[in-house]
Amino acid sequence: IGGLINAEDSKTLRKVPFLGDIPLLGNLFRKEDSSTNDKELIIFITPHLVKEGARTAGLAQKQMPWEYGRLGLKEEAMERILDGLER
């Protein structure tokens, strides 16, 4: 389990134009608000043990085309790479 916590404080001032700026009477025509927002991101990681070697090789071959596609390699290049791994 991992995570991040973020706390954000904010203050807002609302006032009636001109009347809120008067030194003593201005407090009657303005309002100050403060708020706190708390955000929490929780990450769960679940490991899985794979005991069979054949299953592990099959999982690796399923993952590789996606990885090479993500890198922008063409399909022919992926086939050559996978053929080289099978030998």
PyMOL commands that set and color helices and strands:
alter all, ss='L'
color gray80, all
select helices_A, chain A and resi 19-21+25-29+53-71+75-86
alter helices_A, ss='H'
color red, helices_A
select strands_A, chain A and resi 2-15+30-43
alter strands_A, ss='S'
color yellow, strands_A
deselect
rebuild
show_as cartoon
